[in-house]
Each structure stands twice: as C-alpha cells, then as structure tokens.
Amino acid sequence: MAGIAGTAGTDKSLLATMLERIKYRGPHETWLTNDGSYVAGCNELNVGGDCRIGSHYASKGTRRVVLDGRIYNRDRWEMTDAEAMLQIYEKSGSRFAEKVDGDFACALLDGDKLFLARDAAGVKPLYYGHHEGRLCFASEAKCLVGIADDVKEFPPGYVYSVELGFQGFSQSAVQTPEFEDYEQGKKVVKELLMEATEKRMRDNAVKGVLLSGGLDSSLITYMAHQIKPDIECFTVSMEGGQDLPLARDVTAYLGVKHNVLMFGEKEIEEVLPLAIHHQEMFEESCVHGAIANFVAGRFVSPLAKCVLTGEGADELFGGYDGQFKQGKNAEEVASIVDYLVNVAHNTALQRLDRLNAANSYESRTPFLDLKVIDFSQKIPIEHKIHGSEQTGKWIVRQAFEGCLPDHIIYQTKRFFAQGSGVAYTMRSIAEQHISQTELDEFNRTPENPLLSSVEELYYYRIFKKTLPDPCYDRLVGRWDPFRPDFFPRRAGS
C-alpha cells in the first residue's frame, strides 16, 4: 500500500500538500523526487514480512518511479516492487505496463518524460487534473481538491504520456491454458487460485484473512490455511448478522484462530462520515459495504498490516444473482455479468482500496490475479451460472467441493452489508434525516446527480463536504445496472 502524487513543474510545496492529504496510505515513510520537468513522491506503508523499506519507489540514473501496488513477475521476485517496475520499463519502454503481472498505479519519470499507468482491473487507484495548466495526479481524488477543477479518474488498462496520449494495453505478462471440457476447467480454476494465493503470500507479509463467512472469503481462508497453517481470520458483525455463524463454521472446520468484533448502531453513526470521506462515493450499496469494511479495518490494522480478501469472485464468476437473474435470456445475463466486471474499478474495488488505506493496512486479492482474470474470460457463462436455480460461481464451487462443508460451498449470495447486518440499520438512520419530498425536489434540479433513494441523498450531502466541486460527482460509479445512471440525458439537454 502506498499513496502517490506528482505535478508538472517544480512546485514541491504543492506536492507536499497532496501527499499530506493521503498520509494514511503510507504513514511510515515519504519519498520525493524533483529531477527534470516533474516532481513526484509517495507515502509508503511497511507491511512487514520480507518487504523492504522503499518497496514503492526507486531511481536509477535519470529514471525514477513511484508505485502503489505489488508486482508478481516470477523473474523479479528478488527485487522490490518499484525496482521490478523500473527494470520492466528499461526492457520494454512505453509498452512496460503490458509486461507487468500485478496490481499497480504508477508514475515513471525518464528524464523530462512522464508515464502514468494503471492495471487493467483497476485494483489500484489513480486520478489526474490540471493546476494552472499543468498536469497533476494522485492516488485519491481528495488530493486535488482546491488544486484542480477538472479532476478525472485515470482509466484502468491505460498508459499515458504527453507524447503518446492515452494508450490502452492488452496484458501479455501471463498466459493461461485452453480447456476441453468442464472437468478440466474446474481443475484449472483451482490450480490458478491456489497459485494466486501462494504468490501473494510469498513475501511473508500476509498475517490473516478478512473472513465475512461468505463463499469467496471462506475459499481464500481454505487456500491460505493450506499455505500457512497458522493463518488468522478477522470477522466483524452486528448482533444477528447472518454471516457470523458461517464464519465460525469455517474457522472451526479448519482449526484457525478467529478474531471477532461485534458492533452496533452507535459505531455506524460514528464511522459513516469517515467512511464516505475516505471512499469518495455516495452510491447506496457501496456505502452500505463501506461501514463493515471501515470497522473491519479499524479492527485488523493494529493486528495485521496485510490480509487477503475475496474481492473479484462475484464479478468474474457471476456471483451477483440479484442482478443477473433479471436477464431475460443468456445474452442479457452475459451482458449484466460484463457490466459488473467493467464497473468494479470505481465501485467495489474503490471501496476496498480506500477503506484499507484509511486504516493503514493492505489487502491482497487472489481472485483478481491476472491469470485468474484471463482464464475466467474463457469460461462459458453456463459454467459460471448453473441450472434452473441459476446458481452463480458454479465452477468455483465445484472446483473446491470437499474442501469445506457443503453448506459453506453451496450457500446463497449475501452482500457484506447484509450478512453483517449493516444495511437495514443504515436505511433507518438515513430516513431519520431525509424525506422523500427532499429527494424529489433534489432530483428535479437538472444539474444534480439523479439519486435513487433518501439514503443516497443523505450520503451525497456528506460526500460534498469532502469533494465540493461538481467534477467529483461524475467520478462516482453506479454499481447496479438496474438503477438509473447518476447523469442521464434529461429533457432539453
């Protein structure tokens, strides 16, 4: 985990301001470079294990890099992440990003040239804008408040330079096998997920798993336990949360130490403004998830600076049954699944990143490994969503059948906020502050985003305290394809 920022020119005070706003992303060290036509820097979090101080910045001659992320290329395991990125650039030039196996957002300076890049899944964040006509960039949008009024999200899967503009890249760092039948496909899924988990644990930094009790985090717990038998699990829940009994079943079955934190409405009201401030979103379902994530972060951070999570499985393997079951035919179902993959970078993954960062700890996501992503795209939709019940993540469930009890493997999907009990409490809190009449009046104003509920208006007002300029509204992603866009074309527009 790190926070990066930079700007064209030589204004180190401006850079220092941006970095100070995201000091929590890397409270252990700040590094600056101001050679050439740009100044850039990073705040670094030391996650322990075999990770060295300085893993997120490197320099060699006139070349420098600041990086938020992890690099998993096999031939570079002896280097720090930043050193690996710099060496890949030295060998591949402007096409360096397509050669990287990892999760990353980076700024690479080569003399007076600047390259910005972001991984194809958008696991790591990056934003850009202009200050007095000069390009500036940072890990979080709040870095640029009062500095730029044209802030945009840097698109996943792109490299940018002044000379080349935005160039999309296709990943060539990994290759996965084709498969002839379903049984072979199951075997490959399991092998790739085990490999993805192992390489994220190779540096001995991972101390635990954020275990909700849902399928995805339960499978991560199983795999992590195979690699590190003394792995610990961390669960947060409200009283009556549906996921807690399942989480306890998983840890009891594996014999894993289980750390549990219970929380209530008082904690929700306390952390809600903080969670919205940090995650930079007002979309209803994303804010629901933010509370449990934020409380979990507070709980985990003093005990473990690096954990594994199950993010990505629902998007890649058809886990959001409440959405895809609304498809009228196989083509519509596939389109919905594709949509959920494409919006993950500024919905679920943004929430995960920001709320980890807010609590100064790092999470790693085996389901978002490049090989897993690549292979998931080869799997027919009928292997992901199965039978008359349209059970999602079918090939993943069957790949791990027998590894955990059947009631864990074949459980139904619940969102983190539902399973922990948060969603229902938050709706009640919002309705105490906002009326339907206020929402209707807000939505009649053309320049306002179109909000779906009184909850979203409640969250939007908190959001605007951190990000007041209208340009920040358009950074917020709409997760559910069946809710209206925030900025639809209105009459007369």
C-alpha positions in Angstrom: 0.0 0.0 0.0 1.2 3.5 -0.9 -0.1 6.9 -1.9 1.5 8.6 -4.9 1.2 12.1 -6.3 3.0 14.5 -8.6 2.8 17.5 -10.8 4.5 19.1 -13.8 6.9 21.8 -12.8 9.0 22.2 -9.7 6.4 23.1 -7.0 7.4 20.9 -4.1 5.0 22.7 -1.8 2.1 21.7 -3.9 3.3 18.1 -4.0 3.7 18.1 -0.2 0.1 19.3 0.2 -1.2 16.5 -2.0 0.8 13.8 -0.2 -0.1 15.1 3.3 -3.8 14.6 2.4 -3.2 10.9 2.0 -0.6 10.3 4.6 -2.6 7.4 6.0 -1.9 5.4 2.8 1.7 5.3 3.8 2.5 6.6 7.3 5.9 5.0 7.6 7.9 7.0 5.0 7.6 9.8 2.5 9.9 10.0 -0.6 10.2 12.8 -3.1 12.0 13.3 -6.4 12.2 16.6 -8.2 14.6 16.0 -11.1 13.6 17.0 -14.7 10.2 18.6 -15.5 8.1 16.9 -12.8 8.0 16.5 -9.1 6.6 13.2 -7.7 6.5 11.4 -4.4 4.9 8.6 -2.4 3.8 7.8 1.1 4.8 4.2 1.9 3.2 1.7 4.2 5.6 -1.0 5.5 3.5 -4.2 5.7 6.3 -6.3 7.3 7.4 -9.8 6.4 10.2 -9.7 3.9 9.0 -6.4 2.3 11.8 -3.9 2.4 11.5 -0.2 3.2 11.5 1.6 -0.1 9.4 -1.0 -1.9 7.3 1.6 -3.6 9.9 4.0 -5.1 13.2 3.5 -7.0 15.6 5.5 -9.0 18.4 4.6 -11.4 20.2 7.4 -13.2 17.7 9.8 -14.7 14.8 7.3 -14.3 12.6 7.2 -11.2 9.3 5.5 -10.3 6.7 5.9 -7.6 4.3 3.0 -7.3 1.2 1.9 -5.5 0.9 -1.8 -5.9 2.6 -5.2 -6.0 4.5 -6.9 -8.8 4.4 -10.6 -9.1 6.5 -11.4 -12.2 8.4 -14.6 -11.3 11.7 -13.4 -12.7 11.7 -10.3 -10.5 10.9 -11.8 -7.0 14.3 -10.8 -5.7 13.6 -7.1 -6.4 11.4 -4.6 -4.6 8.1 -3.9 -6.5 9.4 -0.5 -7.6 12.7 -1.9 -8.8 10.9 -4.5 -10.8 8.7 -1.9 -12.4 11.7 0.2 -13.3 13.5 -2.8 -14.8 10.5 -3.8 -16.9 10.4 -0.3 -18.3 14.1 -0.4 -19.1 13.5 -3.5 -21.2 10.1 -2.7 -22.7 9.9 1.1 -22.9 6.5 2.7 -23.3 4.9 -0.8 -23.5 6.1 -1.7 -20.0 2.6 -1.9 -18.5 1.5 -4.9 -20.6 4.5 -6.8 -19.3 3.6 -6.4 -15.6 1.9 -9.2 -13.6 0.4 -7.3 -10.7 -1.8 -4.7 -9.3 -0.4 -1.2 -9.8 -0.8 2.5 -10.4 2.5 4.3 -11.1 4.3 7.3 -12.3 7.5 6.7 -14.1 9.9 9.5 -14.9 12.5 9.2 -17.6 14.5 12.5 -17.8 11.8 15.0 -18.8 9.3 12.3 -19.8 6.4 11.2 -17.6 4.5 7.9 -18.0 1.4 7.2 -15.9 -0.1 3.7 -15.9 -2.8 1.7 -14.1 -3.5 -2.0 -14.0 -6.3 -3.3 -16.3 -8.6 -4.4 -13.5 -8.3 -1.0 -11.7 -7.3 -2.6 -8.4 -5.1 0.4 -7.6 -6.5 4.0 -8.0 -5.2 7.0 -9.9 -6.7 10.5 -10.7 -5.5 13.4 -12.7 -6.3 17.0 -13.5 -4.6 20.3 -14.2 -3.3 23.1 -11.9 -2.7 26.4 -13.7 -2.5 24.5 -16.9 0.0 21.9 -15.6 -0.8 18.2 -15.2 -1.1 16.8 -11.7 -2.0 13.3 -10.5 -2.6 11.4 -7.2 -3.9 8.2 -5.7 -7.1 9.8 -4.4 -9.4 12.5 -5.7 -9.3 14.4 -2.5 -5.7 15.2 -3.1 -6.7 17.5 -5.9 -9.5 19.5 -4.1 -8.7 23.2 -4.5 -5.9 22.3 -6.8 -7.7 21.2 -10.0 -11.3 21.7 -11.1 -11.2 19.2 -13.9 -10.4 16.0 -12.0 -10.9 12.7 -13.8 -10.3 9.1 -13.0 -7.3 7.6 -14.8 -8.8 4.7 -16.8 -7.8 1.1 -16.0 -5.6 -0.6 -18.6 -4.0 2.5 -20.0 -0.6 4.2 -20.1 -0.4 8.0 -20.6 2.4 10.3 -21.7 2.4 13.8 -23.2 4.0 12.4 -26.3 1.7 9.4 -26.9 -1.5 10.5 -25.1 -3.6 7.6 -23.6 -2.7 4.2 -25.0 -4.7 1.1 -24.0 -2.7 -2.0 -23.4 -3.6 -5.7 -23.5 -1.9 -7.9 -20.9 0.9 -10.1 -22.3 2.6 -10.8 -18.9 0.6 -14.0 -18.3 -0.9 -16.9 -20.4 -3.5 -19.4 -19.3 -4.4 -22.8 -20.9 -7.4 -23.5 -23.1 -9.6 -26.3 -21.8 -11.5 -29.0 -23.5 -14.3 -29.8 -21.0 -15.9 -28.7 -17.7 -13.9 -31.1 -15.6 -10.6 -29.8 -16.9 -11.9 -26.2 -16.4 -12.6 -26.9 -12.8 -9.1 -28.3 -12.2 -7.5 -25.2 -13.8 -9.7 -22.8 -11.8 -8.5 -24.4 -8.6 -4.8 -24.5 -9.6 -4.8 -20.9 -10.7 -6.5 -19.7 -7.5 -4.0 -21.7 -5.3 -1.1 -20.2 -7.3 -2.6 -16.7 -7.0 -2.9 -17.1 -3.2 0.6 -18.5 -2.8 2.3 -15.8 -4.7 0.5 -13.1 -2.6 1.8 -14.8 0.5 5.4 -15.4 -0.8 6.9 -12.3 1.0 5.5 -13.5 4.4 3.6 -10.2 4.9 0.1 -11.7 4.9 -1.0 -12.4 8.5 -4.6 -13.1 8.1 -7.8 -13.2 6.0 -10.8 -10.8 6.2 -13.4 -13.5 6.6 -17.1 -12.5 6.1 -18.4 -16.1 6.1 -19.4 -15.8 2.5 -18.2 -18.3 -0.1 -15.3 -16.2 -1.5 -13.6 -15.2 1.7 -14.1 -18.8 3.0 -12.3 -20.2 0.0 -9.5 -17.7 0.5 -9.3 -18.9 4.1 -9.0 -22.5 3.0 -6.3 -21.8 0.5 -4.3 -19.5 2.8 -4.5 -22.2 5.5 -3.1 -24.8 3.1 -0.1 -22.5 2.6 0.2 -21.0 6.2 -1.5 -23.3 8.8 -1.2 -20.6 11.5 -3.1 -18.0 9.4 -5.7 -16.0 11.4 -9.1 -14.8 10.4 -10.9 -11.5 11.2 -14.7 -11.0 11.2 -16.9 -8.1 12.1 -20.6 -8.4 12.6 -23.7 -6.8 14.2 -25.8 -8.9 16.5 -27.9 -11.3 14.4 -25.7 -10.9 11.3 -26.3 -13.9 9.0 -22.6 -14.4 8.1 -21.1 -14.8 11.5 -22.3 -18.3 12.2 -20.9 -19.4 8.8 -17.5 -17.7 9.5 -17.3 -19.6 12.8 -18.1 -22.8 11.0 -15.2 -22.2 8.6 -12.7 -21.4 11.3 -13.8 -24.3 13.4 -13.6 -26.7 10.5 -10.0 -25.6 9.6 -8.9 -25.1 13.2 -8.0 -21.4 12.5 -7.7 -18.7 15.1 -10.8 -16.5 14.8 -10.8 -12.8 15.8 -14.4 -11.4 16.0 -15.5 -7.8 16.6 -19.2 -7.0 17.3 -20.5 -3.5 16.6 -23.8 -1.7 16.7 -25.7 1.4 15.5 -23.6 3.7 17.6 -20.5 2.7 15.7 -22.3 3.0 12.4 -23.3 6.6 13.1 -19.7 7.4 14.2 -17.9 6.0 11.2 -20.4 6.8 8.4 -19.0 10.4 7.7 -15.4 9.0 7.9 -16.2 6.1 5.5 -17.8 8.4 2.9 -15.0 10.9 3.2 -12.4 8.2 2.6 -14.1 6.1 0.0 -15.2 9.2 -2.1 -18.6 7.7 -3.0 -22.3 8.2 -2.3 -23.8 5.2 -4.2 -26.1 3.4 -1.8 -24.9 -0.2 -1.9 -21.2 0.9 -1.9 -21.8 3.0 1.2 -23.5 0.0 2.9 -20.4 -2.1 2.3 -18.2 0.7 3.5 -19.3 0.6 7.1 -18.4 -3.0 7.6 -15.2 -2.5 5.7 -14.2 0.5 7.7 -15.0 -1.2 11.1 -13.1 -4.2 9.9 -10.1 -2.0 9.0 -10.0 -0.4 12.5 -10.1 -3.9 14.0 -7.5 -5.5 11.7 -4.9 -2.8 11.4 -3.3 -3.0 14.9 -3.1 -6.8 14.5 -2.1 -7.3 10.8 -0.8 -4.9 8.2 -1.5 -7.2 5.3 -4.5 -9.6 4.8 -6.2 -11.5 2.0 -9.8 -10.8 0.8 -12.2 -12.4 -1.6 -13.0 -9.4 -3.8 -13.4 -10.1 -7.5 -15.0 -13.5 -7.4 -18.6 -12.2 -7.8 -17.7 -10.0 -10.8 -15.6 -12.7 -12.6 -17.7 -15.8 -12.0 -21.3 -14.5 -11.9 -21.9 -14.1 -8.2 -24.4 -11.2 -8.2 -27.5 -13.3 -8.6 -29.9 -10.4 -7.7 -28.7 -8.7 -10.9 -28.0 -11.4 -13.4 -31.3 -13.2 -12.6 -33.1 -10.2 -14.1 -31.7 -11.0 -17.5 -34.3 -12.3 -19.9 -32.0 -14.6 -21.8 -28.4 -15.9 -21.9 -27.2 -12.9 -23.9 -28.7 -10.4 -21.3 -27.2 -12.4 -18.4 -23.8 -12.3 -20.0 -24.2 -8.6 -20.6 -25.0 -8.0 -17.0 -22.0 -10.0 -15.8 -19.8 -8.0 -18.2 -21.2 -4.7 -16.9 -20.4 -5.7 -13.3 -16.8 -6.6 -14.2 -16.4 -3.2 -16.0 -17.6 -1.1 -13.2 -15.7 -2.8 -10.4 -12.8 -0.4 -10.5 -14.9 2.5 -9.2 -17.3 0.6 -7.1 -16.3 -2.5 -5.1 -12.6 -2.1 -5.7 -12.6 1.6 -4.9 -14.4 0.9 -1.6 -11.9 -1.8 -0.7 -8.8 0.3 -1.5 -10.0 3.5 0.3 -11.1 1.8 3.5 -7.9 -0.3 3.7 -5.9 2.9 3.2 -7.9 4.9 5.7 -6.8 2.4 8.3 -3.2 2.0 7.0 -3.3 -1.7 6.1 -3.1 -3.6 2.8 -5.3 -6.3 1.4 -4.4 -8.6 -1.5 -7.0 -10.2 -3.8 -6.2 -13.6 -5.3 -9.4 -13.7 -7.3 -8.1 -10.6 -9.2 -4.8 -12.3 -10.2 -4.2 -11.7 -13.9 -4.2 -15.4 -14.7 -7.5 -15.9 -12.9 -9.0 -12.9 -14.7 -7.7 -14.2 -18.1 -9.0 -17.7 -17.5 -12.4 -16.6 -16.2 -13.0 -14.9 -19.6 -12.6 -18.2 -21.3 -15.3 -19.9 -19.2 -18.7 -20.1 -20.8 -21.5 -18.3 -18.9 -23.3 -21.7 -18.4 -20.3 -22.9 -16.4 -20.5 -19.9 -14.1 -24.3 -19.7 -13.7 -25.8 -23.1 -13.5 -29.2 -24.8 -13.6 -32.8 -23.8 -13.2 -31.9 -22.1 -9.9 -29.2 -20.0 -11.8 -26.6 -20.7 -9.1 -23.7 -18.3 -9.6 -20.0 -19.1 -9.3 -20.8 -22.7 -10.1 -17.4 -23.8 -11.5 -15.7 -22.2 -8.5 -18.0 -24.0 -6.0 -17.4 -27.3 -7.7 -13.7 -26.8 -8.0 -13.5 -26.6 -4.2 -16.1 -29.2 -3.4 -15.0 -31.3 -0.4 -12.5 -28.6 0.8 -15.1 -27.0 3.1 -18.5 -28.2 4.3 -21.3 -28.3 1.7 -23.3 -25.6 3.5 -20.4 -23.2 3.0 -19.7 -24.2 -0.6 -23.3 -24.0 -1.7 -24.5 -21.1 0.4 -26.5 -18.3 -1.3 -25.1 -14.9 -2.0 -25.4 -12.1 0.6 -23.8 -8.8 0.4 -21.2 -7.9 3.1 -23.5 -5.3 4.4 -26.5 -7.7 4.6 -24.5 -10.5 6.1 -23.1 -8.3 8.8 -26.5 -6.7 9.5 -25.4 -3.1 8.4 -27.8 -2.4 5.5 -31.0 -2.4 7.4 -29.7 -0.2 10.2 -28.3 2.4 7.7 -31.6 2.7 5.9 -33.3 3.6 9.2 -30.7 6.2 10.0 -31.0 7.9 6.7 -34.8 8.1 6.9 -34.5 10.0 10.1 -32.6 12.8 8.3 -34.0 12.9 4.8 -37.6 12.9 3.5 -39.0 11.6 0.2 -40.1 15.2 -0.6 -36.5 16.4 -0.2 -35.3 13.7 -2.6 -37.9 14.5 -5.2 -37.0 18.2 -5.1 -33.3 17.4 -5.4 -33.9 15.2 -8.4 -35.9 17.9 -10.2 -32.8 20.1 -10.4 -31.1 19.3 -13.7 -27.5 19.9 -12.6 -27.8 17.5 -9.7 -27.0 13.8 -10.0 -30.1 11.6 -10.2 -30.3 9.8 -6.9 -32.3 6.6 -6.2 -33.2 6.9 -2.6 -33.3 9.1 0.5 -30.2 7.1 1.6 -28.2 8.3 -1.4 -29.2 12.0 -0.7 -28.1 11.6 2.9 -24.8 10.1 1.7 -24.4 12.7 -1.0 -24.6 15.6 1.4 -21.8 14.0 3.5 -19.8 13.4 0.3 -20.0 17.1 -0.7 -18.2 18.2 2.5 -15.1 16.5 1.2 -15.5 16.9 -2.6 -17.5 20.1 -3.2 -16.7 20.7 -6.9 -19.2 19.3 -9.4 -16.4 17.4 -11.2 -16.2 15.0 -8.3 -19.8 13.9 -8.7 -19.0 12.3 -12.0 -16.2 10.2 -10.6 -18.8 8.1 -8.6 -19.8 4.8 -10.3 -23.2 3.3 -10.3 -22.8 -0.3 -9.3 -26.3 -1.8 -10.0 -27.2 -1.8 -13.7 -30.9 -1.7 -12.9 -30.7 1.6 -11.1 -30.7 4.8 -13.1 -27.5 6.5 -14.1 -26.5 9.4 -12.0 -26.3 11.7 -15.0 -28.9 10.6 -17.6 -29.8 12.8 -20.5 -32.7 14.9 -19.3 -35.3 16.8 -21.3 -33.7 19.8 -23.0 -30.2 18.5 -22.5 
